[in-house]
Amino acid sequence: MAIFDDVIGGVVTAVAGDKAPALNQFLQDNGGVQGLAQKFQAGEAKEVFNTWVSTGENKAIATETLTQVLGSAQVQQLAQKMGVDPQQASAFIAKALPQVIDKLTPNGTLEPPQG
């Protein structure tokens, strides 16, 4: 799993830059890609999340929808780690999460890469 963890870390760093440690912790706190998939599949944003996994274009997610799916406590925790207000953290996640999920699912599936 160390190789896969390195892949995740590289993707997060490429997308999030100096905010990568906070985003990486956020991913871990939410069970990684699989954990986030479960949260999104149970909520209203199922179709949006599925576009992030698929090989097509990623749909944007509204910050309000993101907060509903993740819960305001998750967004507030991330904001605190990033040193910003919750609205900025939510906007950051709404922008970064589709890119991270897309890059971590290059074959359009939630399965981890083999190797």
C-alpha positions as CSV (number, residue, x, y, z in Angstrom):
1,M,0.0,0.0,0.0
2,A,3.0,2.3,0.4
3,I,3.2,2.8,-3.3
4,F,-0.4,3.7,-3.5
5,D,0.0,6.1,-0.6
6,D,2.9,7.7,-2.5
7,V,0.7,8.1,-5.6
8,I,-2.0,9.7,-3.5
9,G,0.5,12.1,-1.9
10,G,1.9,13.0,-5.3
11,V,-1.5,13.7,-6.7
12,V,-2.6,15.8,-3.7
13,T,0.6,17.8,-3.8
14,A,0.3,18.5,-7.5
15,V,-3.3,19.7,-7.0
16,A,-3.1,21.4,-3.7
17,G,0.4,22.8,-3.5
18,D,1.1,24.2,0.0
19,K,-2.3,23.1,1.2
20,A,-1.5,19.4,0.4
21,P,-0.9,18.3,4.1
22,A,-4.4,19.6,5.0
23,L,-6.0,18.0,2.0
24,N,-4.2,14.7,2.5
25,Q,-5.4,14.6,6.1
26,F,-8.9,15.4,4.9
27,L,-8.8,12.4,2.5
28,Q,-7.5,10.1,5.3
29,D,-10.1,11.3,7.7
30,N,-12.8,10.5,5.2
31,G,-11.6,7.0,4.3
32,G,-9.8,8.0,1.1
33,V,-11.4,7.8,-2.3
34,Q,-13.6,4.8,-1.2
35,G,-14.9,6.6,1.9
36,L,-15.7,9.7,0.0
37,A,-17.4,7.7,-2.7
38,Q,-19.7,6.2,0.0
39,K,-20.5,9.7,1.3
40,F,-21.3,11.0,-2.1
41,Q,-23.3,7.9,-3.2
42,A,-25.6,8.4,-0.2
43,G,-26.1,12.1,-0.9
44,E,-27.5,14.3,-3.6
45,A,-24.1,14.6,-5.3
46,K,-23.9,11.0,-6.5
47,E,-24.0,12.0,-10.2
48,V,-21.4,14.7,-9.8
49,F,-19.0,12.4,-8.0
50,N,-19.5,9.8,-10.7
51,T,-18.2,12.3,-13.3
52,W,-15.0,12.7,-11.3
53,V,-14.4,9.0,-11.4
54,S,-15.3,8.6,-15.0
55,T,-13.0,9.3,-17.9
56,G,-15.2,12.2,-19.1
57,E,-15.4,15.8,-18.0
58,N,-15.7,16.6,-14.3
59,K,-18.8,18.4,-13.2
60,A,-18.4,21.2,-10.7
61,I,-20.0,20.9,-7.3
62,A,-21.6,23.8,-5.4
63,T,-20.0,24.6,-2.1
64,E,-23.4,24.3,-0.3
65,T,-23.8,20.7,-1.7
66,L,-20.3,19.8,-0.7
67,T,-21.0,21.0,2.8
68,Q,-24.2,19.0,2.9
69,V,-22.4,15.8,1.8
70,L,-19.4,16.1,4.0
71,G,-21.0,17.9,7.0
72,S,-20.2,21.3,8.3
73,A,-17.9,19.9,11.0
74,Q,-15.6,18.3,8.3
75,V,-15.4,21.6,6.5
76,Q,-14.7,23.5,9.7
77,Q,-12.0,21.1,10.6
78,L,-10.3,21.6,7.2
79,A,-10.7,25.3,7.5
80,Q,-9.0,25.3,10.9
81,K,-6.1,23.1,9.5
82,M,-5.7,25.5,6.5
83,G,-6.0,28.6,8.6
84,V,-8.9,30.0,6.5
85,D,-12.6,30.5,7.1
86,P,-15.0,27.7,6.3
87,Q,-16.3,29.3,3.1
88,Q,-12.7,29.4,1.7
89,A,-12.1,25.8,2.8
90,S,-15.3,24.7,1.1
91,A,-14.4,26.6,-2.1
92,F,-10.9,25.0,-2.0
93,I,-12.4,21.5,-1.7
94,A,-15.0,22.1,-4.4
95,K,-12.1,23.0,-6.7
96,A,-9.5,20.5,-5.6
97,L,-11.5,17.4,-4.9
98,P,-12.8,16.7,-8.4
99,Q,-9.2,17.0,-9.7
100,V,-7.8,14.7,-7.0
101,I,-10.5,12.0,-7.5
102,D,-10.2,12.2,-11.3
103,K,-6.4,11.7,-11.1
104,L,-6.7,8.9,-8.6
105,T,-9.2,7.0,-10.8
106,P,-7.5,7.3,-14.3
107,N,-9.3,4.2,-15.6
108,G,-12.7,5.4,-14.6
109,T,-13.1,3.0,-11.7
110,L,-12.6,3.2,-7.9
111,E,-10.2,0.2,-7.9
112,P,-6.7,1.0,-6.7
113,P,-4.0,0.7,-9.4
114,Q,-2.2,-2.7,-9.6
115,G,1.5,-2.9,-9.0
